[in-house]
Amino acid sequence: MLRTRSRLRAVALISGLAAVAAPPAAHARIPSLAFGAPTPGPVPVRVVDGDHQVAAWTVRAEAGVNTVSWDGRTGDGVAPAGHYRLEVGSEPRTTATSVGQRSVEVALADHVFPIRGPHDLGRSIENRFGGGRGHQGQDMFADCGTPVVAAQAGRVREADFQAAAGNFVVIATRGGPDHAYMHLLAPARVREGDRVVAGTLLGAVGATGRASGCHLHFELWTAPGWYAGGHPIDPLPLLRRWDPAG
């Protein structure tokens, strides 16, 4: 559950008073809801799945138009992939009384491709799983600075720097393999223990560690996980299915 304006991305807009679905950030694809308030004050927000309430919090609206978004996190974890409704409403204690019941549909994806931008799936056999030097993942080339996002929901197992991997993140997915993202341009934007959804921004393509050119090295590890008793498996078939470029 997210309760602060900064974490909710609740920011004032400069024009328009209709409640609309504001466009999401290109790298995160998190839909948001814009709503009007005549005066500053607390406004209740909730996320529902049919008749079931998934998350609820309160934001302090500014006079004018505000936006609120939900990134899939709840009070006890991350909501499963599926369709939800983000609602903004009014209550007797709400000073922004003209904020009517507003809502926008929110879809949490089961998976997304981990690179948000032009990329390839490797340029030689050495870029593939089992290639030269006992390669344990897939190298995918993209311009340095291209956003790297979580391919599936899960919890951050580790986020650190290592001489070979450079800046890296390992995510333990829910009931699935661990995902490792390596050679990030800068230290990861998430920390150990953070919960993420598919599309959460992790960092950007880089060439840190032992890397030849800007690329993302992506690994899949079976349970019980990355260097915790599991073993790496070829991620290329999954990446091909996820790749919007086909």
KALINVEN-V944452 format. One record per backbone hydrogen bond with DSSP energy under -1.0 kcal/mol. NH is the residue of the N-H (numbers start at 1). CO is the residue of the C=O. Records with the same first field share a line. If there is no record, write none. Layout:
NH: CO, CO
This chain:
8: 4
10: 5
13: 65
22: 32
29: 25
32: 22
33: 68
34: 20
35: 66
37: 64
41: 61
43: 59
45: 57
46: 87
47: 55
48: 85
49: 52
52: 49
54: 47
55: 47
57: 45
59: 43
61: 41
64: 37
66: 35
68: 33
69: 8
74: 77
79: 72
82: 108
84: 106
85: 48
86: 104
87: 46
88: 102
89: 44
94: 91
97: 95
99: 96
100: 98
102: 88
104: 86
106: 84
108: 82
112: 151
116: 147
117: 115
120: 141
127: 124
128: 125
130: 135
131: 128
135: 131
138: 218
139: 127
140: 216
142: 214
145: 205
146: 143
148: 203
149: 114
150: 200
154: 196
155: 172
156: 194
157: 170
158: 170
160: 168
162: 166
166: 162
168: 160
169: 181
170: 158
171: 179
172: 155
173: 177
178: 221
179: 171
180: 219
181: 169
182: 217
183: 165
184: 167
185: 204
189: 202
193: 156
194: 191
196: 154
199: 150
200: 197
202: 148
203: 148
205: 146
210: 164
211: 209
215: 206
216: 140
217: 182
218: 138
219: 180
221: 178
222: 231
225: 222
228: 225
230: 225
233: 220
239: 235
240: 236
241: 237
242: 238
243: 239
246: 243
